[in-house]
């Protein structure tokens, strides 16, 4: 199938816009490979420090004849998604020895959880934890001891942060090694029912805690399709995983074999061999477009409207919201996973998961099949799902019909076979019969700025609203007004001074249950904010990431209670219905005082230098572009 015209046009647009910056980036990683800090170039004292504690791998690292894999890990045992990583380093070292390589833990990166900090002061550190992770990744890889890297991370800012940092060492081959989602817990509809009952005063705090505990109940990633699982989807469509690795549960033999395959593959794609696949070449303009297409086709997290541009810029690629909007108009939504649909990621995976999605999109010409994936065979290999193979090679005639044509990994423990048909039409549909005709992530613009509207989570009759504004500077003030009955009407709730420069751009998911209750009562309700919503953005229409933000003097700082706002995803409108001259003459509201405590003051320098959300919301990337043109 030839490439879809709209996907082709957006790709050409990105390539043309990025020509200079991408060229400088590729020159950088070429210089780093040829002239950068490497193990053979280290002085004896440097090298001795690097292998002093390497135990049985000491001699191999000292000799320098085999790849040494750096492990950059987001392990901690407080967060369910990252707890499984505790045993990975010792496993990876064993798997590396199986193919004559070695491995060392290069460093750790922080892994904070938006689920734990949601609505709490710590949430103001969340976005900038991505920059911190990128910096930590760079520190880990700066020792020059490694010829490749395994990146261990899953959740919201962690995968983007790992990639941003790792791309500064883009001459090295690298794979993302996931841990997998926890088994399914309390059904999502019941979880939502309990949350809304609590918001309406019809359930106790004990009822709420029991419901949440039954939802988030064991090791592994949360099972709703938020930012963490959208990350895993993107790593598949960008070709940065072992094919099919995204949604296999932790603690299973299949999970372990996929990790083994990742390590073996890393050892085979170093620059000393004939299949060199550096990360900086794997993440190219086509891979970034594929990430956006996958996001849209699966109804993924709105947080990636910030993360995709940030990852792209780290590779010298300029991708913006107009690119995302144009792709959204061309890419149908073929997956419906909670909160957009009834089932969670485990059910999505059982229905055919990423293998089905990638296969369907490739067949329709909506993905670039020729991206330089870390796995041999290009993106078509990711249209197959993995399975265990317990014995030695089995003749094809002895395999079930659905498994014929499988391709074995060199160690014979894994097999892959294509998934051509959805096993659950409530979760996955063909491109010819999608859940929505477009990708459900629209750009809305007007005199209030530019913003993202996730239409895939909102019923079409709510895509357009025109109502009086009620303005807030804190989400807790919104909840206080809700509890006082002050929002019992048609209303557009404006929550401003929530952007990167104001307070680190926290998610405002805490507002979803209350606004959802108002909507259920029959009121027309919407949210307009320069902050973020959760990766599990809900059923209330919302214009989020409004740029320019209020703190930077954006027009949202001039909105007053009672002003009429029109938000329309059909036409792409974000308008304050006010005469232009009157709007220009208004004074902007003064920003609230910066918050102290919970370490927020340590991140003041990041807030001060942060770019707008459309450029990634990053102080680090903004400084890199300013000082180095990268």
N, C-alpha and C positions, 0 to 999 in steps of 0.2 A: 504494500500500500504506500502510495506517495504521501509525503508529509502534508498535513493540513495547511491550507494557505495562511490562516491567521497565525498558527504556531510558527510557520516559516517567517512571516513578516515580523513578528515580535522578536524572534531570534536574530534576524538581520538587523533590526533596530538596536538591540542590545550590543551586538558585535560592533556595529558602526560607532555607537556612543562610547564604547569601551576601548577602542583601538589603542589610544595612547596609554591609558593606565594599565591595560592588560599587557601591552608590550613591555612596559617598565617592570611589571611583576615577573614576567617570564625571563627577562634579562636578569633580574635579581636571583631567582632560584637557580638559573644556570651558573651564575657566579658562585653561589653558595655551594653548589655541588663541586665545582672545580677548585675553588679557593677558600671555602669556608672551613670551620673547625671540624675536623674528623679524627677518628681514633688513630689512624696511622701518623697523623701530624702532631699528636700530643707529645709533649716532653715526657721523659721517663717518670718524673715525679707526678705529673698530671695523671698519667695512665695508671701508675701504681695506686693512687688514691681511688681511681675508678673501679678497680677490681679487687681491692683489699679484702672485701667481705663476700666475694662471689663463690666461695666454697668450691664445689666440684666443677663449676664453670670457669674457675680462675685461669686455668691453663689455656682454655680455648679463647677467652677474651684477651688474654695477654698475647697470644699468637696472632690474633687478628685475621685469621683466614676464613672465618664464618660470620654470617650476619649476627649482630647483637641487637635484639629487639628491645626498645624502650617501652615500658608499660606506664602509661599515664592513666591513673585511676581516680574515679570519683567515689570510691568506697567510703561508706560509713554505715554503721549498723542501727542508726536511728531511723533512717528512711527506707521504706520497704523496697523501693525500686533498686537501691544501691547496696542493700545488705548482701545479696548473693555474690557480689564482687569480692567478698572477703577471701574466698578460696581460689579466686582466679589466678593470682600471680604464681602460686605453686604449681597449678595445673599448666599454665602457659609455659613455665620453665621446662616441665616434663615434655610437653608437646614440641617445644623448640628443639630439645635434645634429640627427639625422634628423627629430625631431618638435619641434624648436624649444626643447628644454630644454638644460640644462647639468648637469655632474656633477663632483664633486670627491671625492677620498679624504678622508673626515672623520677617519678614524683607524684604527688597527690594534688587534686584540685578540690575546692569546696563544692558541696552539693547541697543547696538549700531547697526546701520544698514549699512551693506556693500553697499547697494544701494545708501545711502547718501554719504558715504565716498569713494566710488569707484574712484580710480585715484587721490584721495586727500591725504594730509599728515595724516589725521586721520586714514586712512586705515592701517597704521603701528601699530595701537593699537589693531586692530581687533582680531587677533589670541590670544593675551594675555588677551583680555577681557574675554576669556573663563576661564583662571586661576582666574581672578578677580571675576567672577561670582561664581566659585567654592568656593573661599575663603569667599565670601559674604554669600553664602548658609550655609557654616559651621558656620559662626558667628551667623546667624539667628537661627540655630537649637541648638546652644551651651548652651542656657539658661536652657535646661532640663525641659521646661514647656509643652512639647508636646509628645503625644503617637502615632502620625501619622502626615503626611504632605501632603498638596496639592501643587504641583509645577506648577506655572503658567508661562510658557514660550514657545516660538515657534521657533524663528529664529536661524540664523546660529550658533553662538557660545553659544547661551543661553541654549538650551536643553542639549547639551553635558556638559556645565559648571554646570548646575543644577544637572545633574546626578553625575558628578564627586564629587561635594561637598556633595550631599545627600548620596552617598555611604559610606562616613565616618560615617554616622549614619544609616548604613544598617540594624540595628536591628529594625528600625521603618518601618511600612507599609507606602507606598507612592504611589500616582498616579500622572501622568502628566495630566494637565487639559488644553486642547487647546482652541483657540479662533476662529479658522476657517479662510478660505480664503475670500477675498473680491469677490464680483460678477465679472464676466468677463467684461473686458473693450475692448479697441482697439484690434482687432485680431492680433495675434503674427506675422503673415507674414507681415502685414502692419507696425508693429512696427520695424521689422528688415529692411524693405524696406526704411523707413525714416532714420534709423540710418546709413545705408550704403550710402544713398543718401547724407547725411550730410558729411560723411567721404570722399565722392568723390567730395565734393564741389557743389553738385547739389541741396541742400536744405539749407534753412537758419536756424540760431539758433532758431528763433521764430517757424519755422516749427517743429524743433526737440523738443522744449519744449512742444508744443501742443500735439505732438505724445506721449511723455513720460507722460504727465498729463492725457491723455485719457487712458493710460495703467494702471497707478497707481493712482486710482481715488477715493478711499473711504476707510473706515475702514476695516481691515482684512489683511491677509497675501497676498503678491504678488502671482499672479496665475500661474506663470511659475514654472516648476518643478526643482527648484534649491535646495539649502541646507535647507532652511526653511521647504519646503514641504517634502523633503527627511527625515528630522527629524520626521515629523508627521507619515510618512510611517513606519519608524523604531519603533516608540513607539507602533504602532499597531502590527507589527510582533514579537516584544519582549513581547507583552502582558502587557503593562504598561498604556494603556488607558482604558476607557470604550469602549467596542467593537463598532467600526464604528464612533468614535468621531472625526477622523482626519480632514475631509474635509466638515463639515457642516458649512454653512455661519454664521457669527456673527449676532446678533440681531434678530434671529429667535427663535420661541418657542422650536423647536427641540434642538437648541444649548443649551438653558437654561435647558431643561430636562436632557440632557446628563451631564451637570455640576451637577445638583441635584443628578443624579445617581452616579457620582463619589464620592460625599461627603457621600452619604448613604453607598456606598461600603467601603469607608475608615473606617467608624465607625464599620463595620462588620468584619474587618480583623486585628484588634488589638490583642496584645498578651494576653489580658484578656479573649478572646473568644476561640472558638474551631476551628477557621479557620484562624489562624495566618499566614500572608504572608509578611514577611519582605522584603524590597527592595533588600537587599544583597543576599537573596536566590532566588528572582525572576530573578535577573540578574546573570545568571550562564553561563557556557561555551556554552550550547546549545542556549541560548538566544542571545549571541554574534554572533554565527554562523547564526542564523535566521536573525539577523540584516543585515549581509553581503549578505545573499541570497536575502532578500527583495530589498536591494540596487541594486544588479545586475539584478534581474528580472524586475525591473522597470526603469532601466537606470538612477539611481539617481546620486546625486552630488559627484564629485571627492573629495570634502572636507572631506567626510567621510572615505577616505583612511587615514586621520589623526585622525578624531574624534572616529571612532570605536576602534582603538588600545588604544586611551586615555581613553575612557569609560571602556574598558576591564581592563586596568591596574589599574584603581581605584577600581576594584572588585577583584584584584589579578589574573587576567587572561591575558595571553600573546598571543596576536594575531598579525600576521605580514602580509606583502604584499604578501608573497608566499601563505599564506592561502587564501587571497583574489583572487589571480591569479588562484589557483587550483579550487576554487569555480566558478570563472568566466568561466572556461572551461566546467563546468558541468551544469550551470544554464542558461536556455534560457531567452531571454528578451521577456516578454509577454505583457508589457505595453509600449506604445509609446506616451509620453507626451512632450509637448514643453519644451526644444529645440530639443529633439530627434524626436518628432512627431508634428502633426498639432494642436492638441487641448490642452487646459490648464487643471488645476487640477479640475475645476468645471465640465468640460466635462468628465474627467476621472472618477470622482465620479458618475456622471450620468450614465456612461457606466457600472457601477458595482463596480468600485473603489477597495478599499482595501478588501472588502468582497470577490470579485471575485478572486483577486490576491492570497489571503491567501488560499481560497478554492482550487484553481487550483494547487498551489504549494504543499499543503498538500496531495491532491489526487495523485500527481506525486511522492511523497516521497522526496520532496526537502526541506521541513521544518520539524523541530522537533515539533511534535504535543504535546509532553508531557512536555513542558516547564511550570514552575510554575507561570502562569499568575496571575495578580491581580484580574481577574474576574474568577468566578467559571466556570468549564467546560473545562478548557484548551484552547489551541489555536483554536480549532474547533469553539468555540463561536465567534471568530473574523472573521469567514467565513460567517457571517450574517450581514446584514445592518439594522440600526435602523430606526424606524418610530414612529410617534406620534400615540397615541391611545386616542381618545377624551373622551370616555365614560367608563362605567364599563366593566368588563370582557364580551367578546362576545363569544358565542359558536363557536367552530371551524367550524361547518357546515355553519355558516353565513359569514365566511371569504372568500375572493377570494382564488382560488386554490394556487396562488403563496404565500399567506400569511399563509396557514395552517401549523401547527407545530411551530408557533411562540412561543417564551418564554417570559413571562411577567416579568418586574421588580416588586419588592414587592409593589411599590406605584401605579402600574398599568398605568403609563403614557407613557411607552415606550414598543415597541415590536420589535423583530428582526426576519428576515427571510432570508434564504440562497439565495445567488446569484450564480446560477450554469452556466449561459450562459451570455456571453458578449452582451451588448446592442449596442455596436458600435465596429465593427471589425477593425476600423482604430485606435482605442485607446487600445483595449484589445483583446488578442487572447489566445487560449488554448495552453498548453505546447506542444501539438502535432503539432501546426502550428504557431511557434513564429515569431516575427519580426526579431530576430537574433538568431542563434543557440547557442550563448554564451552570457554571462552577460556583455560583452563590457567594462571591466575595466581590463587592462592587466598590468603586471609587465614587464618593459623593463630594461635590464641590460647590462653592458659592462664596458669598461675601463673609461667611464664617471660616473659610479655609478649605482644606482637603481632609477627608476622613475615610475610614473603612467601614463598610456596612456588610455584615455577614448575613446575606439573605437566605442561605440554605437552612438556617435554624429557625426562620421566622415564616409563618404562613403568609401567603401572597396578599391576603386582604389587609395585612398590617405593614406592607412595604411603604405606605405613604401616610403621613400624619402631619397635620397642621394644627398647632395648639399653643396656648400660652406657656411661657417658660417659668420655671421656678429654679432659682439659681442657688447653688451651694458651693462651698469651698472644701468641705470635708464630707466623706461618705457617712460618718456617724450622724451628721446633722440631717442627712436625707432620711435615715432610719428614725431619728427622733421626730421629724415632721410626719413621717408615715404613721408612727404610733399615735401621734396626736390627731390624726384624721385630717391633716392639712393637704393631703394629696389625693383626696377622694373626688377626683374630677379628671377631665381630659387635661393632660399635662405633659410637657417635655421637660424632664429633669436635666438640668445643666450642672455638671460637676466639673469645675475647672481648677486650675493650679494643681493638676495631677500629671503634668508632663515630665519628661526626663529632667529638665532643668529646675523644675519647681520642687519635686520631692522624690525623683527617681522613678516615676511612672508606675505606681502600684496597680495591680489588678483590682477591679471594683466588683468582683463576683459576689461579694457580700450583699450587694443591692438586688441581685436577681430574684431571690424569693419574694421580697416585698413588692417589687415592681410587677412580678408575675401575679401576685394576689390582686393587685389593682386592675390588671388586665383581665383577670378572670371575672371581676365584678362588672365588666362591660365598659370600662373607661378606655379611651385611647391614650396609650402611654408610650413614651420613648425616652431614651437616654442619649444625651450629647455630651461628650467628655473628651478632654485631651489626655485622659488616662487610658488604661487598658481594661478590657474585660478578660475573663478567664479563657483559657484555651477551650473550655467547654461552654462558650458563649451561648446563652439561652434563647428563649422564645420571644423575648422583648426586643423590639427594634432598637438598634443602637448605632449611632455614629461615633466611632471610637478613634483614638489616636489623632484627634483634631490637630492639625498643623497649619500655621504656626501656633504653638501652645500659648496659653495665657501669660505665663511667666516671661515669655519672649516678646510680649506686646501683641499677641494675636488678637483678632477681633472678638474671640470668645470672651476676652476680658472686659468687653464693653456691654455684654448682654445684661439686661435688667429684668427683675421679676415682672411678669405680665407681657413682655415682648412676645410677639407671635413668631414662631419658627416653623419653617416648612422643611421636613425631611422626607425625601422621596427617592427610593432606590430605583423606581421605574425610569425616572428622568435623570437620576444622578444629582439631585439637588440637596444642598445644605445651605439654606438661606434664612437670614434674619430679615423679616418683612419690615424693613425700615428704610426711609429715604437715605440715599447715599450721603448727602451732606450732613444730615443729622447724625448718622453713624460716625462720620469722620470727626464731627465736632465733639463727640462724647469723650469723656476721660475714661481711661481704663481703670478698672478696680485695682487697688494696691494689692500686691501679693501678701499672703499671710506670712508670719514669721516662720523661719526654718525650724524644723523639729529637732530637738535634742534627745539623746537617749537611744538605747538599743544599737549603739554604734553608728547611727545615721550621720553624725557629725564627721565621721572619718571619710565619708564619701562626698563631702562638699566639693572637693576638687573635680570629681567626676561630674557632678551636677553642673558645675560652672561651665565646663567645656563641652557638654553633651550636644550632639547634633539633633536635628528634628527627627521625629519617628520615621519618616519616609527614607531618611538616609541611614537608618539603623539605630538611632538613639544611643550613640556611643561617643564618649569623650576620647577614647583611645583611637578609634578609627578617624575621628575628625582631626585629631592632632597629626596622625600619620599622613593623611591626605594633605594637610596644610604644610607640613615640614618636608615631606618627601615626594609629594605628587603621586602617591600610591593609593 
